[in-house]
Amino acid sequence: MIVSLQYLRGIAAMMVVAFHAFDVLARMGTGGHDEQFMVGLAGVDIFFVISGFIMWIMAEKAYPSPAEFVRKRLIRIVPLYWALTLFLAAVALVKPDLLSTAVFDPAHFVASMLFIPWPHPKLEAAVPLLIPGWTLNYEMAFYLIFALCLFLPKRWRLISLLGALSLLAAAGPFVPQGGAAAFYTDTLVLEFAAGALLAWLWLRGVTLSTAMSLTLVVAGFALLYLGAGSTLPRIVSLGLPAAMIVGGSVFAENLLRRQPFQPLLMIGDASYSIYLSHGIGLAVLTKLWTAAGLGGDGWQAFAFVAVTLSAAAIGGILLYLSIEKPMLAWMNARTGQRRTTAARLAAATNAPGQRRSHA
């Protein structure tokens, strides 16, 4: 486990929660969602850089086959996302007024389950039924490109990955806007490339002093704050600062590992559950908040954000411990047993003295 990345996962998840909490305050009519809170959006950019970093570590250290890589990624990403999407679909069918944005549309539902960008039936955006899942559409595309690169000799993998992602980003200005082509050619894809490049440098022993590493982290967060809400391309305003934060953090790993902060590590472990589930919890909390006669001004705005962050963290951790973690363990065990059984059968079939069937 890379402690610095676990910290960043937790921080990134809570940044996104805070962004959506202030968005709700804005819809309450308080104007609470100003540019200084737009920085919460950058939690997604940090996640993408981390994803590129971790995938390259896997490619270098685990040497996975393309099929094994895809299997592990699907097990990691799909079950919880599908479970929450099915839950929302059921709510949209049974109690459509409970969640304001949960609208069931068959085509949109199928696209959501298959990680295909599709116009939301109620919102003016290509987001799935479980709205935070829009980032998973990028993740899945990245995994596909990464898996294809694993077919290549090891020395060609990094340059091929960086080249493919750069070509996608370069094609962006030339494709029709609003469709799937525009979605996948957004400069966001370069954040995965930045993470992979950082991992390549890290694995080859490139080091920075602790002071320089921490300076990168602080400067990265400062640039995120300044760049949030700007008209610059996202790779410039948020992507590069996110890469600085991830790079500074991993190069300061030895410092951060000395006395791990367990609560933040737990939030990092549960970051996927927090990220996917917080929108559902926030919708319920908002209804309860307004039903209680509370608003979004003054101390009530501060209390709403504090309660939202606390509820998202606690709820996400409970979801992780009760559903995500056991489900991952069960699925990995099941697929592991199948591979072991298949290997034993293959060994028995090919053993000396065994007759092979040609039927």
C-alpha positions as CSV (number, residue, x, y, z in Angstrom):
1,M,0.0,0.0,0.0
2,I,1.2,3.5,-0.9
3,V,0.2,5.5,2.1
4,S,0.3,8.9,0.3
5,L,-2.1,7.7,-2.4
6,Q,-4.5,6.4,0.2
7,Y,-4.5,9.8,1.9
8,L,-5.1,11.5,-1.4
9,R,-8.0,9.2,-2.3
10,G,-9.7,10.1,1.0
11,I,-9.0,13.8,0.4
12,A,-10.2,13.7,-3.2
13,A,-13.4,11.9,-2.2
14,M,-14.2,14.5,0.5
15,M,-13.4,17.3,-1.9
16,V,-16.1,16.1,-4.3
17,V,-18.6,15.7,-1.4
18,A,-17.9,19.3,-0.3
19,F,-18.4,20.5,-3.9
20,H,-21.8,18.9,-4.1
21,A,-22.7,20.1,-0.6
22,F,-22.1,23.7,-1.7
23,D,-24.0,23.1,-4.9
24,V,-27.0,22.1,-2.8
25,L,-26.6,25.3,-0.8
26,A,-26.7,27.3,-4.0
27,R,-29.9,25.6,-5.0
28,M,-31.3,26.6,-1.6
29,G,-30.8,30.2,-2.7
30,T,-27.9,31.1,-0.6
31,G,-25.3,31.7,-3.2
32,G,-23.0,29.5,-1.2
33,H,-21.4,27.9,-4.3
34,D,-18.8,30.5,-5.3
35,E,-15.5,29.9,-7.0
36,Q,-13.5,29.1,-3.9
37,F,-15.6,25.9,-3.5
38,M,-15.3,25.0,-7.1
39,V,-11.9,23.5,-6.1
40,G,-13.9,20.5,-4.9
41,L,-14.3,19.5,-8.5
42,A,-10.6,18.8,-8.7
43,G,-11.0,15.7,-6.5
44,V,-11.9,14.0,-9.8
45,D,-8.7,15.1,-11.4
46,I,-6.7,13.8,-8.5
47,F,-8.5,10.5,-8.8
48,F,-7.6,10.3,-12.5
49,V,-3.9,11.0,-11.9
50,I,-3.9,8.4,-9.1
51,S,-5.5,5.9,-11.4
52,G,-2.8,6.3,-14.1
53,F,-0.2,6.0,-11.4
54,I,-1.6,2.8,-9.9
55,M,-2.2,1.1,-13.3
56,W,1.4,1.6,-14.3
57,I,2.6,0.2,-11.0
58,M,0.5,-2.9,-11.7
59,A,1.9,-3.2,-15.2
60,E,5.5,-2.9,-14.0
61,K,5.3,-5.0,-10.8
62,A,2.5,-7.5,-11.3
63,Y,3.1,-8.1,-15.1
64,P,-0.6,-8.9,-15.7
65,S,-1.8,-10.3,-18.9
66,P,-4.4,-8.1,-20.7
67,A,-7.2,-10.6,-19.7
68,E,-6.1,-10.7,-16.0
69,F,-5.8,-6.9,-15.9
70,V,-9.3,-6.5,-17.3
71,R,-10.7,-9.1,-14.9
72,K,-9.3,-7.3,-11.9
73,R,-10.5,-3.9,-13.0
74,L,-14.0,-5.2,-13.6
75,I,-14.2,-6.8,-10.2
76,R,-12.9,-3.7,-8.6
77,I,-15.2,-1.2,-10.4
78,V,-18.4,-2.9,-11.6
79,P,-20.1,-4.7,-8.6
80,L,-20.7,-1.7,-6.3
81,Y,-21.5,0.6,-9.2
82,W,-24.1,-1.8,-10.6
83,A,-25.6,-2.4,-7.2
84,L,-26.1,1.4,-6.5
85,T,-27.3,1.9,-10.1
86,L,-29.9,-0.8,-9.7
87,F,-31.0,0.7,-6.4
88,L,-31.5,4.1,-8.0
89,A,-33.4,2.5,-10.9
90,A,-35.7,0.8,-8.4
91,V,-36.3,4.1,-6.6
92,A,-37.0,5.9,-9.9
93,L,-39.6,3.2,-10.8
94,V,-41.2,2.8,-7.3
95,K,-40.9,6.3,-5.8
96,P,-39.8,8.7,-8.5
97,D,-40.4,11.8,-6.4
98,L,-37.9,10.7,-3.7
99,L,-34.8,11.6,-5.6
100,S,-35.0,14.7,-7.8
101,T,-32.6,13.6,-10.5
102,A,-33.4,9.8,-10.5
103,V,-35.4,9.3,-13.7
104,F,-35.8,5.9,-15.3
105,D,-35.3,5.8,-19.0
106,P,-34.6,2.4,-20.6
107,A,-31.9,3.5,-23.0
108,H,-30.2,5.7,-20.5
109,F,-30.3,2.9,-17.9
110,V,-28.7,0.4,-20.3
111,A,-26.0,2.9,-21.2
112,S,-25.4,3.6,-17.6
113,M,-24.9,-0.1,-16.8
114,L,-22.5,-0.4,-19.8
115,F,-20.4,2.7,-19.1
116,I,-21.5,4.5,-22.3
117,P,-21.9,8.3,-22.2
118,W,-25.6,9.0,-22.8
119,P,-27.7,12.2,-22.4
120,H,-29.5,12.2,-19.0
121,P,-33.3,12.3,-19.5
122,K,-33.6,15.2,-17.0
123,L,-30.2,16.9,-16.8
124,E,-28.4,18.7,-19.7
125,A,-25.4,16.4,-19.5
126,A,-24.2,13.0,-20.6
127,V,-24.2,11.5,-17.1
128,P,-25.4,8.1,-15.9
129,L,-28.3,7.3,-13.6
130,L,-25.8,7.3,-10.7
131,I,-24.3,10.7,-11.6
132,P,-20.8,10.3,-10.1
133,G,-20.4,7.3,-12.4
134,W,-19.6,9.7,-15.3
135,T,-16.0,9.4,-14.3
136,L,-16.1,5.6,-14.6
137,N,-16.9,6.0,-18.3
138,Y,-13.4,7.6,-18.6
139,E,-11.9,5.0,-16.3
140,M,-13.3,2.1,-18.5
141,A,-12.0,3.7,-21.7
142,F,-8.6,4.1,-20.0
143,Y,-8.6,0.5,-18.9
144,L,-9.3,-0.6,-22.5
145,I,-6.4,1.4,-23.9
146,F,-4.2,0.2,-21.1
147,A,-5.1,-3.5,-21.7
148,L,-4.3,-3.1,-25.4
149,C,-0.9,-1.7,-24.5
150,L,-0.2,-4.7,-22.4
151,F,-0.1,-6.8,-25.6
152,L,3.0,-4.9,-26.7
153,P,6.6,-5.6,-25.6
154,K,7.3,-4.0,-22.2
155,R,9.6,-1.3,-23.7
156,W,6.9,0.0,-26.0
157,R,4.0,0.2,-23.4
158,L,4.6,3.6,-21.9
159,I,5.2,5.4,-25.1
160,S,2.2,3.7,-26.7
161,L,0.0,4.6,-23.8
162,L,1.1,8.2,-23.7
163,G,0.8,8.4,-27.5
164,A,-2.7,7.0,-27.6
165,L,-4.0,9.3,-24.9
166,S,-2.3,12.3,-26.4
167,L,-3.9,11.6,-29.8
168,L,-7.3,11.4,-28.2
169,A,-6.8,14.8,-26.6
170,A,-5.4,16.3,-29.8
171,A,-8.5,15.1,-31.7
172,G,-10.8,17.0,-29.3
173,P,-11.0,20.3,-31.2
174,F,-11.9,18.5,-34.4
175,V,-14.8,16.3,-33.3
176,P,-18.5,17.3,-33.1
177,Q,-19.3,18.6,-29.6
178,G,-21.8,17.0,-27.4
179,G,-21.4,13.4,-28.5
180,A,-19.4,10.4,-27.3
181,A,-16.4,11.4,-29.5
182,A,-16.2,14.8,-27.7
183,F,-16.5,13.0,-24.3
184,Y,-13.5,10.7,-24.9
185,T,-11.3,13.4,-26.5
186,D,-11.5,15.8,-23.6
187,T,-8.1,16.8,-22.2
188,L,-9.1,15.0,-19.0
189,V,-7.6,11.8,-20.6
190,L,-4.1,13.4,-20.2
191,E,-4.4,13.1,-16.5
192,F,-4.2,9.3,-16.7
193,A,-1.1,9.8,-18.8
194,A,0.4,12.2,-16.2
195,G,-0.1,9.5,-13.5
196,A,1.5,6.8,-15.6
197,L,4.5,9.0,-16.3
198,L,4.9,9.8,-12.6
199,A,4.8,6.1,-11.7
200,W,7.4,5.4,-14.4
201,L,9.8,8.0,-12.9
202,W,9.0,6.8,-9.3
203,L,9.8,3.2,-10.1
204,R,13.1,4.2,-11.7
205,G,14.4,5.7,-8.5
206,V,13.8,9.3,-9.2
207,T,13.8,11.2,-5.9
208,L,13.0,14.6,-4.6
209,S,13.9,16.1,-1.3
210,T,11.2,16.1,1.4
211,A,11.1,19.9,1.2
212,M,10.7,19.9,-2.6
213,S,8.0,17.2,-2.4
214,L,6.0,19.1,0.2
215,T,6.4,22.3,-1.8
216,L,4.9,20.6,-4.8
217,V,1.9,19.5,-2.8
218,V,1.3,22.9,-1.3
219,A,1.8,24.6,-4.7
220,G,-0.5,22.1,-6.4
221,F,-3.3,22.8,-4.0
222,A,-2.7,26.6,-4.3
223,L,-2.9,26.3,-8.1
224,L,-6.1,24.2,-7.9
225,Y,-7.7,27.0,-5.9
226,L,-6.6,29.6,-8.4
227,G,-7.5,27.5,-11.4
228,A,-11.0,26.4,-10.2
229,G,-13.7,27.9,-12.3
230,S,-11.2,29.4,-14.8
231,T,-11.7,29.3,-18.6
232,L,-8.4,27.6,-19.2
233,P,-8.5,24.0,-20.5
234,R,-9.1,21.6,-17.5
235,I,-5.7,19.9,-18.0
236,V,-4.0,23.2,-17.3
237,S,-6.2,24.6,-14.6
238,L,-6.8,21.4,-12.6
239,G,-4.9,18.5,-14.3
240,L,-1.4,19.9,-13.9
241,P,-1.9,21.0,-10.3
242,A,-3.4,17.5,-9.5
243,A,-0.3,15.9,-11.0
244,M,1.9,18.1,-8.8
245,I,-0.1,17.0,-5.8
246,V,0.2,13.3,-6.6
247,G,3.8,13.6,-7.6
248,G,4.8,15.5,-4.4
249,S,2.9,13.1,-2.2
250,V,4.4,9.9,-3.6
251,F,7.9,11.4,-3.5
252,A,7.3,12.2,0.2
253,E,6.1,8.7,0.8
254,N,8.9,7.8,3.3
255,L,7.9,10.8,5.5
256,L,4.1,10.0,5.3
257,R,4.6,6.3,6.2
258,R,6.4,7.0,9.5
259,Q,3.2,7.6,11.5
260,P,0.2,6.8,9.3
261,F,-3.0,8.6,10.3
262,Q,-5.5,5.8,10.5
263,P,-8.8,7.8,10.2
264,L,-7.6,9.2,6.8
265,L,-6.4,5.8,5.7
266,M,-9.8,4.4,6.4
267,I,-11.5,7.2,4.4
268,G,-9.0,6.4,1.6
269,D,-9.9,2.7,1.8
270,A,-13.6,3.6,1.6
271,S,-13.1,6.4,-1.0
272,Y,-14.8,4.5,-3.8
273,S,-17.9,3.8,-1.7
274,I,-17.9,7.4,-0.5
275,Y,-17.6,8.8,-4.0
276,L,-20.4,6.6,-5.5
277,S,-22.9,6.8,-2.6
278,H,-22.6,10.4,-1.4
279,G,-25.0,11.8,-3.9
280,I,-27.8,9.4,-2.7
281,G,-27.1,10.3,0.9
282,L,-26.9,14.0,0.1
283,A,-30.3,13.9,-1.6
284,V,-31.9,12.2,1.5
285,L,-30.1,14.6,3.9
286,T,-31.3,17.6,1.9
287,K,-35.0,16.5,2.2
288,L,-34.6,15.9,5.9
289,W,-32.9,19.2,6.4
290,T,-35.6,21.3,4.7
291,A,-38.3,19.2,6.3
292,A,-36.9,20.2,9.6
293,G,-37.2,23.9,8.7
294,L,-33.5,24.4,8.3
295,G,-32.0,26.5,5.6
296,G,-28.6,27.4,4.1
297,D,-27.7,30.7,5.6
298,G,-25.2,31.6,8.3
299,W,-24.5,28.9,10.9
300,Q,-27.0,26.6,9.2
301,A,-24.9,26.6,6.0
302,F,-21.8,25.7,8.0
303,A,-23.7,23.0,9.8
304,F,-25.1,21.6,6.6
305,V,-21.7,21.2,5.1
306,A,-20.3,19.7,8.3
307,V,-23.1,17.2,8.6
308,T,-22.8,16.3,4.9
309,L,-19.1,15.6,5.1
310,S,-19.5,13.5,8.3
311,A,-22.5,11.6,7.0
312,A,-20.8,10.9,3.7
313,A,-17.6,9.6,5.4
314,I,-19.4,7.5,7.9
315,G,-21.9,6.1,5.4
316,G,-19.2,5.4,2.9
317,I,-17.1,3.6,5.5
318,L,-20.1,1.5,6.5
319,L,-20.9,0.7,2.9
320,Y,-17.3,-0.3,2.3
321,L,-17.0,-2.6,5.3
322,S,-20.5,-4.2,4.9
323,I,-20.8,-4.5,1.2
324,E,-17.9,-3.4,-1.0
325,K,-15.0,-5.2,0.8
326,P,-16.8,-8.5,1.4
327,M,-18.1,-8.5,-2.2
328,L,-14.6,-7.9,-3.5
329,A,-13.2,-10.7,-1.4
330,W,-15.9,-13.1,-2.4
331,M,-15.6,-12.3,-6.1
332,N,-11.8,-12.6,-6.1
333,A,-12.0,-15.9,-4.2
334,R,-14.5,-17.3,-6.7
335,T,-12.6,-16.3,-9.8
336,G,-9.4,-17.5,-8.1
337,Q,-11.0,-20.9,-7.5
338,R,-12.1,-21.1,-11.1
339,R,-8.6,-20.4,-12.4
340,T,-7.1,-22.9,-10.1
341,T,-9.6,-25.6,-11.1
342,A,-9.0,-24.8,-14.8
343,A,-5.3,-25.0,-14.4
344,R,-5.5,-28.4,-12.6
345,L,-7.8,-29.7,-15.4
346,A,-5.4,-28.5,-18.0
347,A,-2.4,-30.0,-16.2
348,A,-4.2,-33.3,-15.9
349,T,-5.2,-33.3,-19.5
350,N,-1.7,-32.6,-20.7
351,A,0.1,-34.9,-18.2
352,P,2.3,-37.6,-19.7
353,G,0.4,-40.9,-20.2
354,Q,-3.0,-39.1,-20.4
355,R,-5.0,-39.7,-23.5
356,R,-6.3,-36.4,-25.0
357,S,-9.8,-36.2,-26.3
358,H,-10.1,-34.9,-29.9
359,A,-13.9,-34.8,-29.8
